Amino acid sequence: MSTRLERSATNKVIGGVCGGIAEYLQVDPTLVRVFFVVAGFLTAGLAILGYLVLLVLMPLPGRPTPFVQGSSTTPSGDPAEPSAATTSAIASTPPDPEAAERRRTTFGYFLVALGVVFLLANVGAFRIVRWELVWPLVLVGGGILLLAQRVKR
């Protein structure tokens, strides 16, 4: 089990994104693949764009996160390749079943909350809500939250 979200090197069909998500959440990779296919149809291809974004942003196992400057550079200024000791330390980290359970529980709560919002919207509980304004505000708020957490560190 991986302690960070990364693409799978062994369980991949296209780029290892669905396999990596499945390994991270400790679920069957087929479920994640079916989710992306169904979401692709329901969102008119927007999920495919999301998959491509994840393909670029999710690192391969043992590799540094893309687009993040690390402190490990060679004297010539080139990024250093991860050493064998670093790679083996990452690979030999014992799985934490409690962390996996927390991730699954959090993901489950997220799906239930999203389902409740869509159900209430279909029933008509949000007739006065202007969704064309809510979703951009949610995205901006989420971005500000992520940036604020990064500044605190």
N, C-alpha and C positions, 0 to 999 in steps of 0.2 A: 504494500500500500504506500502511496506517495503522500508526503506531508504537504506538498504544494501541488497546485493544478498545473499539470504538464501533459504534453501529448504522449501517447503510448508508442513505444518503439516496437512492441510485439503484437498488440491487438489493434491493427489498423486496416482500413479498407482504402481510404483515400489519403488522409494525412495523419491519422491517429487522434483526431480531436475527440470523437465520440468515445473511443477506447480510453482516452485519458480522463474524460469526464466520468466514465463508468468506473474506472479504477479509483478515482478520487472519492466518489460517492459510494463505492463498493456495491454497485448494482450491475445487472446484466447489461453488457454493451449493446445488445440487440434492442433493449428498451430505449436507450439513448438514441440509437439510430432511427428507430421508428418515430420517436418524438420529433427529431429533426425533419423527417420526411413529411409527417403530418403537419408540423408547424410551417413547413415550406409551402404546402398547399393552402393552408388557412391564412397565411400572411402574404400570399401572392408573391412568394420568392424572397421575402425579407429575411426569413430564417437562413436561407442560403447565403445571403450577405453576412449574417451573423456568424455563420460557420467559417466563411472566408476571413473575417476579422479575427476569430479565435485561432485560425490556422496561422495567422501572422503573429499574434500576441502570445500564444501558449508556447513555452520553450520545450525543446526536446529534453528527455531525462539527462540530468547531470550538466546541462548547459545553463549559462546565465540567462536571465530574463531579457528578451529583446528590448532595445531602446532604453535600457537603464545603464547608466555609466557606473562601472565598478571601480574599485581601487586597485584591481590587479591588472597592471600593465607591465609590459617588458620594458627594458631600458630604451628601446627604439620608439616606444609610445604605442606599439601595437597591443591590442588586447591579448592577454595571456590565455592559452587554452587551459581548461580545468585539468589539474594534475590527477594522476591516478589515485593518489591518496584522497583527494577531495571527492572524486567520483565514487570511490569505494565507500567513503564515509556516508555519502548521500544514499547509496544503494543499500548499505547495511544498517540503516536506521530501522530499529524494530518498529513494527506497526503498533499504533496506539488505537485500540478498539474504542476507547471512549471518545477520541477525536472523530473517528469515523461515524460513530453514533450521533454525535453533535451535528456533524455536517448533514447527515441524512435527516435528522430531526428539523434542522433549520430549513433545508430544502423542502421538506414536507410541509412545514408551516407556510412557507412562501407560496407553494402551489395551492394549498387550501385557501389562503387569503386571496390569491389571484382568482381562483374559481368563485369565491363568494362575491368579489367585486363584479365579475362578469355576469353571474347569476342575478345579482341585484340590478345591474344595468339592463338585462334582458326583461326583467319583471317590470321595469319602469320606475324603480326607486330613485333614480338619478335624473329625472326629467329636467330639473332646473339646473343641472350641472352642465357647463359647456366644456366637453371633453377636449375640444380643439385647443383650449387654454390650459387644461389640467396636465396633459401629458408633457408639454414642453416645460411647465413649472416643476413637475416631478423630476425630469431629466436634469434641469438646472440645479435643483435642490440636491439631488444625488451627487452631482459633480462637485458642488460646493462642500458637501459633507466629506467626500473623499479627499479633496484638497485640504480641508481643515484638519483632517486626521493626519495627513502627511506633514503639515506644518508643525503639529504638536510634537512629533518625534524628534 
